[in-house]
Amino acid sequence: MCDLILFFMELFEQIKSNPFIISGPCVIESEAMVLDLAERLKKIADSMGLIYIFKASFDKANRTSVDSFRGLGFEEGLRILEKVRKEIGVYVLTDIHESSQAKPVAEVVDILQIPAFLCRQTDLLVESGKTGKIINIKKAQFLSGNDMIYPCQKVASTGNNKIMLTERGNMYGNNDLVVDFRNILQMQKHGFPVIMDITHSVQKPNAAGGKSGGNSEYAPYFAFAAASMGIRGFFFETHHTPEKALSDGANMIKFADVPAFLNKLMKFFIA
């Protein structure tokens, strides 16, 4: 147990002081697909000196429509994530939606993610904190950066201060999101690593007839702006063929465009 705690403290220290990316498909569509993406993304990140964290959801419990694809199921999804972690040799992040999922999911992945819609759920935050894993809390679409101190306090109440905060825009109705970059400055004052989620920030929730749309062409510019503000952690979803993705394809960065995007992004880093 002590070795595990030390491992995650070392990972958290790396994240606090080095550029990193969190990337993968929105949801696990197949084992072969996620293994291939994880391996390719790791090679790109390694070549650029970036820490790479693989992301994919085993279950998308917050889809717009009851008929939307949610994933391959809890057990199968975790089996595949564990395989990605062991065979590709990458850190793995996934989101959970219920407090009962925290402990079993933490046995498989390195980072637990709290979805934006659920970041005020006390039991979910506390049970996640109790795992001792790094907890990435996505800022709710209805909260300010200043408000995010309260979810942090709920996790920290367990003695776990390995917390990250992710900006993903605010929603004011009319099926659209707006990024107020003051939220980044506000969250940076809380003392935890701040991440810019550039693909969910360009999402158009519920705007595509029972599913969310998006403007993926804007995503790189949000990353460039955040990098100029000192952000070193970037979350983006990708897919070989976003137009065929089973979730969130409209706001993804196409995998073929990832190397050029990251090369340009690194030029915006400030000292």
N, C-alpha and C positions, 0 to 999 in steps of 0.2 A: 504493500500500500504506500509506504514512504517513497519508494522508487517512482510510483505512478504520480504522486503529488509533485515530486521534483521534476518529472518529465513535463507535466503541464505548466509548471511555473516557468520552466525554461522556454517552452513554446510561447507562453504569454509574453515573456521578456523579449523574445525575438520579434513578435508582432508589434510590440510597443516601439521598437527602435529600427525596424527595417520595412521597406516597401513590400506589400503583399497583395495578392489577388485571391478572391473567392469566386470560383466560376465552375459552371457545369450546366447541364440542362435543367429546366424547371422541375421536371418530374422524371423518375426512372421509367423509361419506355421499354427497355430491354436490357439484359445483362451485357450483351455484346456492345450495345451503343454506349453505355456509360463507361465501360472499360476502355473502349477506344478513345473517347473524348478525354478521359482522365489521363491516359498515357500521353496523348498529343499535347494537352495543355501543360502537363508537367514538363515536357521537353522544352516548350516555348518559354515557360517561366524560368526554368533552370538556365537557359541560354542568356537570359536577361538579368540574372541575379535576383529574381523575385521569389519570395516565399509563396508557395502555391497550396491552396486549400480547395479540395474538391467539394462541390455542392450539388446535391440533388435531393428531391423530396421522395420519401417512400409513400406518402399519402398527401394529396392536396385536398384538405378538408374544407377549404373555403372557396371552392369553385362557384362561379355564378349560377350555373344550372345544375340541377340534380342529375342530368344526363351526361355531364362532362366527365372526361377521363380523370380519375383520381390517382391512379398508380397501380402497382402490382400487389398491393396488400402489405400488411405489417411485417409478417414473418419473411416473406420473399424479398421485400424491400430491404430489410436489415441484412439478410444473407448476402445480397448483392453489394451493399455498402461495405460490409466487412471484407468481401472479396476485393473490392477496389482498394481498400486501405492496405491489405496485406500484399496483394499481387503487384499493384502499381507503386506502392510505397509512398503514399501521399497522406496528408492530414485530411480528415473528412468532417464536413459539417452537414447537419440536416435539421429540419424544423420539427417541432412537436406541437401538438394541439391540446393535449390533455395532461394533467399532472401525473396520471398513472403511467404515462409513457416515458417520463424522465429517466427513471432508473434503468429499465431495460435498454433504452436507446443509448444511454450513456455508456453501457458496456461495450458498445460497438463503435461509436464515433468519438472524435476528439473535441468537437464543439457542438453545443446545443443551441439552436436558434429559436427565439421566441417571435412568432409572427406579429406583424404590426398591429393587426386587429386585436391581438390578445395581450398586448404589453402591459395592461393594467390588471391582469388576472393574478391575484395574489398567490393562490395555491400553485399555479403553474410556475411562477417565478421562484417561489420558495423551494418547491420540490426540485427544480432545475439547479438551484444554487447548492442544495444538499449533495448533489452528485460530485461536487468538487471540480467539475469540468469547466472549461471556458464557456461563458454564456454570452451569446450575441443577441442583444435586444434591438429589434427593429422599431424605429420610432413610428408611433401610430399616425395615421393620416389626419387625425383630429387633435394632435398634441403639438406643442412647441418644443424646441430644444430644451428650454428651461424646465419644462414639465418632466423631462426624462430623468431627472434626479430621483423621482419617487420609485419608478421601477428598479433603478439601481439600488436604492436603499433596501428594497424587498429582497433582492438577491444577496446583498451584502449582510443582511441580518442573519444569514446562515454561516457567516464567517468566510464566505467566498467572495473575494474582490476581483476575480478574474472575469471582468466584464468588458464587453465591447458594445458600442452604440452605432446604429446604422441609420443614416438619413435616406428616406425614400419618397419625399414629397408630401404635400398636404392636399386634401380633397375638400373642395368647397361646393360640391354639387356639380351638376351638368356633365357628369361622366368624364372628368378631367382631373389632372393633378398639376400642382404648381410647386416648384422648388423655391423655397425661400432660404437663400444661403446664409441668412442670419442664424438659422437653426444649427448649422455646423459650428459657428463661432460659440454659440450658447452651449452646445454639448461638449466642446473641447474644454470648457471651464470646469466640467465635472471631473476631469482627471483620468478619464478612460479613453482607450483608442477609439477614434471615430472613423467610420467607414462610409463611403459614398456608394449607394446602390444606384448605378446609372441606368439600369434597364427597367426596374420597376418604377423609377421616377418618371419615365416617359410613357408609362402605361395609361390607357384610357379605360378605366374600370367600367365594365358592363356595357361598353359602347358598341359592341359588334354583334348584336342579336343573340343574346344568351351567353356571351363570352366577352372577355376584355380585348380591346384593341390596343394600339400603341403607335408611337412615332419613333422607331428605332434609329432613324437618321440623326436625332438630337442627342442620343446617348453619349457619344464621344465628347461632345462639347461640355456636357455636365461634368465629365471626368476631368477635363482640362481645367475647368473653373475651380473644382474642388482641390485639384493638385496645387493650384496657385495659392490656395489658402492653407497649405501645409498638410493636407490629407495624404496619407500614404497607403491606405487600405481601400481597395476597390472591389465591389461586388457587381458581377454582371453575368447574366445567363447567356448561354450560347448553344448552338445546334448546327449540325452539318447543313440542314435544310430547314431553316426557321419556318418557312411557309407550310411545312408538313408537321411541325411540332405539335404534340398533343396538348400543350398548355403554354400560354404566354409567347407564342411565336412572333407576334406582331411587334414586340418590344425587344427582342433578342438581337445580339450582335452575331452575324453569321461567322461561323468558325473560320472560314477562309480569310476573313478580314481582321482576325484577332492579332496576328503578329504586327501588322502595320499600325493598328490602333495602339498597341502597347508601346511600340517604338516611339510614336509621336507623344504619347502620354508622358513618358519619362523625361521628355524635354521640358515639360511644364513644372517639374519638381523644383521647389525652391530650397535654398540652403538651410 
